Amino acid sequence: MNEVQLLKIAQDLVKLLTKLDISYGDMNGFSMQVSPDIFLLTAEERLALEQRGPYFWEWLAGLNQLYRNSLTNPRLDFARQLLEAGLTEELVAFQRNCLDEYPWLMRADQPSLTSVCEVQVPMSMAGWGFVTGAAVAYQAVVKTNGRTNIFPSLAKKFYQGLGFASGKDRPVVFIPWSAKTDYRRIQQFITQHFQGLGLKVISRDIVDLADPAILGDIDIIYVSSKHRCDPRTSRLLLKAIEYGVRVEPPMNLLSDQKVSMIFPFLEATWDYFSDNVRSLFAPTVLIQEGAAITAANGQLMTVDEVFHSPVSVRKGFIVKYAGIDPKLKSGGAAVFRLDGSNKKSADFFSYLMRQSRQGAAWILQVNSADRRPVTFMDRNTGSLETKDMYYRFNPFYLRSPDGQIDLVGAGICLRDQWKVHGHPDTVFQEVRFLTS
């Protein structure tokens, strides 16, 4: 296609996405930039992503076994403390009693096609909404051909997973409104999309779960991590479970806390995980005195050495808050690349050491970010540009009752800054795949 045709595609995409009201907060129109191109996976890339799916549930199985053993083995008590930090006694007790339950739906956050920096269980409805919105818009504007395939409806796969979780073919699904008001519009879109497909999904305030009449009308609740961590709202969820309503994901937080990614790389817990599990993640360690991490070049470095290295070395690492404080744990609020001055890095290290001594969990992770060229329509000039950009790739997985793990969809956003998602200059695409 020539530039005029590509620009027309981008303009049509923005018009449709704006009409669908896919946006953050009170922004006018679509809240990101668009590419006239799809993000195309090769058959080999898609197969590799499919094959990695079961390893996520293998990781969860290892975490569950580790947690179970940490309740009785004093040598593993540090793991118990990390996995229970910040939770109410009531939630800890319930968490310990659902160690044999596993989520049906999962999403990975990947800064490249081969490396995971976080696992989202549960995922915010914004994630489901933006990927679904991309599919609706691009499939209306950008036609496919005989060599490319489109993923099935992610909304239908979401509902299918909640059917598995509830044990019903047509469950009534209750989704609490996001605690982030900026996500309300996109959650409204995905809720209406579900309903347009004839799926029984409602979004309401979580406090409505206090009403027995509401509980009597629903089969399953799909909750955010904030609602599960908050003492007030988690109490509502536990009461709903007592009433007989299912909750997806299960009410344990093992897979939601970033701190869970340290255990495959820790000597004391190494044997709970296979090399296949370790292959999923960028190397990750808890920031504490004497901790060490294997850099991208294979060199073993202490965290002290990392923070006091030249910036050319430091920018190969990311620091993340790994606890459950809602003000810090989501949306990239406390995620930092170590690319500041030597003094800033040294001061940050001193702060993190104080945090460690106070029991706060922060992790250091190898920065495995990749870049690729993308053509997009600049929202300010209205013209097409091409740049090399960082990206966040999100594969979505569904577990079936027979244990089969399927790759059921994928999303992507790109930006020329390393923090990719959720910005006005973030670029939006639909993910499709080659048949061969």
KOLDRENNU-665939 format. One line per 4 residues: number of its first residue (from 1); their letters; for each residue x, y, z of C-alpha. Coordinates in steps of 0.001 Angstrom, whole numbers, plus 500000, padded with zeros to 6 digits. Example, Ala and Ser with C-alpha at 12.3 -4.5 7.8 and 13.67 -1.06 7.14 Angstrom:
BEGIN
1) as) 512300 495500 507800 | 513670 498940 507140
//
This chain:
BEGIN
1) mnev) 500000 500000 500000 | 501104 503579 499422 | 501290 506235 502117 | 497911 507753 501231
5) qllk) 496179 504387 501644 | 497955 503692 504929 | 497040 507125 506278 | 493385 506527 505349
9) iaqd) 493446 503235 507284 | 494888 504980 510352 | 492294 507759 510152 | 489445 505248 509841
13) lvkl) 490787 503304 512835 | 490884 506419 515028 | 487331 507354 513995 | 486011 503904 514862
17) ltkl) 487931 503626 518135 | 486657 507067 519112 | 483095 506046 518245 | 483502 502946 520420
21) disy) 484640 505294 523241 | 487799 503328 523922 | 489780 505681 526105 | 491224 506431 529519
25) gdmn) 489635 508845 531963 | 488150 511980 530452 | 490347 512138 527339 | 488604 513251 524170
29) gfsm) 488635 510573 521483 | 490809 507480 521373 | 493508 507787 524023 | 496470 506373 522079
33) qvsp) 497996 506480 518598 | 497335 503860 515925 | 499395 502005 513374 | 497828 501201 510010
37) difl) 499668 497874 510165 | 498843 494777 512169 | 501412 493142 514440 | 502043 489843 512657
41) ltae) 503367 486769 514466 | 505106 484151 512382 | 503824 480589 512647 | 506973 479735 514616
45) erla) 506488 482621 517056 | 502876 481677 517653 | 503827 478020 518224 | 506541 479042 520709
49) leqr) 504038 481167 522640 | 501546 478285 522628 | 504163 475871 523942 | 505102 478226 526793
53) gpyf) 501533 478354 528121 | 501680 475214 530307 | 504866 476475 531984 | 502910 479289 533665
57) wewl) 500662 476790 535419 | 503711 474683 536250 | 505162 477796 537889 | 501953 478238 539906
61) agln) 502084 474583 540982 | 505641 475105 542227 | 504584 478240 544108 | 501682 476427 545740
65) qlyr) 503918 473566 546860 | 506549 475983 548136 | 503938 477928 550084 | 502470 474747 551552
69) nslt) 505909 473583 552701 | 506780 477016 554078 | 503969 476645 556622 | 505809 473806 558361
73) nprl) 509469 474151 557346 | 511318 476867 559334 | 513959 477141 556583 | 511259 478289 554162
77) dfar) 509502 480651 556546 | 510938 483635 554643 | 508804 482558 551662 | 505679 482416 553812
81) qlle) 506398 485893 555139 | 506800 487287 551628 | 503621 485629 550353 | 501508 486748 553304
85) aglt) 502928 490242 553816 | 500259 492892 554243 | 497264 490549 554283 | 494626 490421 557010
89) eelv) 494532 487333 559227 | 491215 486401 557647 | 492630 486538 554124 | 495783 484658 555124
93) afqr) 493660 481858 556579 | 491579 481632 553419 | 494648 481828 551167 | 496185 478843 552949
97) ncld) 493034 476800 552315 | 492902 477232 548531 | 496368 476107 547547 | 495026 473436 545200
101) eypw) 493004 475919 543139 | 494359 477452 539954 | 493154 480263 537682 | 491494 479516 534360
105) lmra) 492701 482716 532695 | 496124 484314 532612 | 497983 487097 530831 | 501721 487665 530627
109) dqps) 503435 491046 530275 | 506394 490684 527937 | 508899 493361 526859 | 509936 490922 524121
113) ltsv) 508393 487838 522519 | 510553 485541 524631 | 510789 487117 528103 | 508135 487727 530773
117) cevq) 508492 490633 533200 | 505151 490107 535023 | 502192 487731 535132 | 498726 489231 535481
121) vpms) 496302 487110 537465 | 493804 488639 537510 | 494062 491070 534632 | 492348 494440 534758
125) magw) 489294 494865 532572 | 491207 497645 530809 | 493473 494971 529343 | 490547 492897 528119
129) gfvt) 488863 496047 526803 | 491743 497485 524817 | 492645 494172 523155 | 488992 493544 522308
133) gaav) 488645 497101 521011 | 491679 496589 518790 | 490143 493435 517346 | 486786 495115 516669
137) ayqa) 488333 498160 514981 | 491101 496523 512984 | 488911 493689 511739 | 486421 496266 510458
141) vvkt) 489087 498334 508695 | 492099 496099 507937 | 491118 493054 505935 | 493001 489786 506268
145) ngrt) 494092 487440 503512 | 494535 483713 503066 | 497939 483659 504787 | 497003 485456 508003
149) nifp) 494712 484350 510808 | 492716 486302 513368 | 492522 485145 516975 | 489039 484098 518139
153) slak) 486887 486483 520159 | 488776 487202 523369 | 485511 488218 525041 | 484029 484794 524308
157) kfyq) 487172 483077 525616 | 486980 485166 528799 | 483377 484064 529299 | 484283 480454 528519
161) glgf) 486955 480541 531242 | 484444 481870 533752 | 482076 479111 532668 | 484785 476567 533528
165) asgk) 485358 478313 536880 | 481660 478379 537783 | 480795 474957 536414 | 478015 476490 534318
169) drpv) 477608 476933 530572 | 475869 480306 530902 | 477034 481867 534169 | 475952 485299 535348
173) vfip) 479257 487149 535789 | 479649 490062 538213 | 482608 492380 537518 | 483209 495079 540142
177) wsak) 483864 498498 538713 | 487589 499153 538596 | 489001 500976 541587 | 490757 503197 539015
181) tdyr) 488251 505728 537728 | 490362 506186 534580 | 489429 502608 533611 | 485650 503083 533869
185) riqq) 485123 503980 530199 | 487028 501018 528862 | 485285 498699 531331 | 481957 500117 530167
189) fitq) 482938 499281 526577 | 483911 495678 527325 | 480793 495159 529466 | 478559 496365 526621
193) hfqg) 480541 494212 524202 | 479902 491127 526359 | 476213 491938 526487 | 476094 492537 522729
197) lglk) 477357 488979 522261 | 474527 487713 524462 | 476857 486951 527389 | 475537 487411 530915
201) visr) 478034 489922 532279 | 477303 492920 534512 | 479551 495605 536006 | 478507 497098 539360
205) divd) 480062 498638 542441 | 481686 495992 544618 | 479740 497218 547652 | 476624 495797 545964
209) ladp) 477902 492358 546970 | 476676 493131 550478 | 473116 492691 549157 | 471943 489036 549397
213) ailg) 469540 489686 546519 | 472493 490503 544262 | 474422 487437 545424 | 471381 485301 544674
217) didi) 471413 486444 541049 | 475084 485872 540175 | 477222 482783 539701 | 480768 484112 539680
221) iyvs) 482739 487277 540448 | 485791 488332 538422 | 487834 490594 540670 | 490855 492860 540471
225) skhr) 493923 492380 542629 | 493151 495616 544500 | 489742 494296 545520 | 491342 491076 546754
229) cdpr) 494048 492880 548751 | 491863 495548 550332 | 490600 494417 553772 | 487121 495893 553287
233) tsrl) 486411 494554 549802 | 488141 491209 550389 | 485749 490698 553307 | 482833 491149 550874
237) llka) 484373 488559 548558 | 484845 486045 551341 | 481204 486521 552364 | 480145 485959 548752
241) ieyg) 482096 482695 548699 | 480321 481616 551900 | 477060 482356 550090 | 478046 479933 547312
245) vrve) 479266 482390 544668 | 482510 481473 542908 | 485399 483909 542583 | 487874 483899 539696
249) ppmn) 490815 483893 540069 | 490914 481831 543274 | 491424 483880 546410 | 495108 483275 546761
253) llsd) 497569 485941 545722 | 500524 483781 544766 | 500330 484626 541100 | 499454 488280 541627
257) qkvs) 502457 489389 543624 | 505571 490338 541666 | 507620 488840 544469 | 506589 485373 543254
261) mifp) 509007 485739 540331 | 512074 485578 542583 | 511588 481981 543699 | 512638 480167 540489
265) flea) 516010 481979 540718 | 516635 481627 544458 | 519019 478878 545602 | 516800 477895 548556
269) twdy) 513756 477390 546296 | 515453 476481 542998 | 514345 472847 542986 | 510644 473725 543119
273) fsdn) 510869 474924 539506 | 512062 473474 536224 | 514360 475105 533702 | 511284 475488 531480
277) vrsl) 509713 477698 534150 | 512916 479704 534532 | 512997 480190 530754 | 509777 482215 530996
281) fapt) 511106 485039 533123 | 513791 487659 533017 | 516160 486915 535958 | 514638 488455 539108
285) vliq) 515854 488774 542715 | 514590 490286 545947 | 516542 493425 546815 | 518227 492683 550121
289) egaa) 521699 492602 551609 | 523976 490157 549744 | 521508 489273 546963 | 522977 488592 543522
293) itaa) 521563 488481 540001 | 522770 487114 536678 | 523001 489972 534185 | 522071 489651 530508
297) ngql) 525728 488969 529644 | 525867 486055 532104 | 527867 487919 534748 | 526841 487334 538370
301) mtvd) 526526 490676 540183 | 525484 491606 543700 | 522709 494166 543945 | 525230 496525 545536
305) evfh) 527458 496174 542449 | 524524 496796 540115 | 523518 500065 541770 | 527105 501308 541899
309) spvs) 527981 500387 538313 | 528246 502862 535414 | 524909 503831 533875 | 525764 501778 530788
313) vrkg) 525507 498691 533028 | 522726 499898 535342 | 520222 500617 532569 | 520180 496890 531903
317) fivk) 518102 496484 535100 | 514625 497400 536328 | 513508 497971 539941 | 509911 497222 540955
321) yagi) 507873 497427 544107 | 506666 493875 544832 | 504237 494220 547723 | 500470 494708 547743
325) dpkl) 500150 498440 548502 | 497607 499508 545840 | 499240 502914 545467 | 502476 501280 544320
329) ksgg) 501682 497861 542903 | 499953 498554 539585 | 500089 500707 536493 | 503875 501055 536605
333) aavf) 503607 503412 539596 | 506758 502056 541264 | 508766 500667 538352 | 512125 502280 537614
337) rldg) 514971 501812 535160 | 518392 502460 536685 | 519456 505123 534189 | 519871 508106 536522
341) snkk) 523072 509673 537801 | 525548 507791 539970 | 524378 509767 543011 | 520702 509078 542346
345) sadf) 521454 505393 541966 | 523464 505262 545198 | 520751 507173 547080 | 518069 504877 545665
349) fsyl) 520058 501848 546806 | 520282 503258 550336 | 516526 503823 550338 | 515842 500282 549125
353) mrqs) 518117 498831 551814 | 516109 500723 554429 | 512911 499412 552846 | 514293 495876 552969
357) rqga) 515128 496139 556653 | 511566 497368 557281 | 510135 494318 555493 | 509033 495990 552238
361) awil) 509529 493879 549120 | 511291 495358 546087 | 512746 493325 543241 | 515575 493803 540769
365) qvns) 514989 492378 537302 | 517077 492142 534156 | 515739 494576 531568 | 514912 492333 528587
369) adrr) 513149 495005 526537 | 513202 494663 522770 | 512529 497245 520076 | 511046 497002 516606
373) pvtf) 510129 499458 513853 | 506496 500584 513646 | 504645 502989 511352 | 501971 505063 513081
377) mdrn) 499874 508194 512687 | 501180 510966 514934 | 498233 512278 516974 | 499563 515861 516856
381) tgsl) 500494 516212 513184 | 498122 513669 511635 | 500958 512360 509445 | 502609 508941 509283
385) etkd) 505937 508332 510984 | 508142 505274 511439 | 510254 504732 514551 | 511976 501937 516445
389) myyr) 509895 501427 519580 | 509844 499425 522776 | 506793 497233 523083 | 504712 495341 525588
393) fnpf) 503351 492107 524218 | 500516 490368 526099 | 499651 486732 525349 | 496359 485553 526883
397) ylrs) 495970 481912 527968 | 492954 479754 528846 | 493068 476514 530836 | 490432 473891 529983
401) pdgq) 489000 471315 532431 | 491073 468577 530733 | 494266 470527 531527 | 494815 471844 528012
405) idlv) 496413 475313 527940 | 495617 477382 524845 | 496906 480704 523551 | 493575 482442 522907
409) gagi) 494637 485966 522019 | 497302 488616 522258 | 497630 492372 522536 | 500423 494807 521926
413) clrd) 501278 498445 522449 | 504483 500262 521521 | 506259 503481 522511 | 509623 505142 522029
417) qwkv) 509979 505334 525835 | 510671 502201 527904 | 507446 502598 529938 | 505104 501611 527171
421) hghp) 501431 501303 528048 | 498807 503863 528922 | 500271 507057 527437 | 498875 509388 524746
425) dtvf) 501917 508630 522554 | 501582 504854 522966 | 500938 503097 519638 | 498155 500550 519297
429) qevr) 497966 497505 516991 | 496008 494284 516574 | 497934 491004 516772 | 497390 488411 514040
433) flts) 499440 485393 512975 | 500660 483692 509828 | 499277 480255 509049 | 502655 478970 507825
//
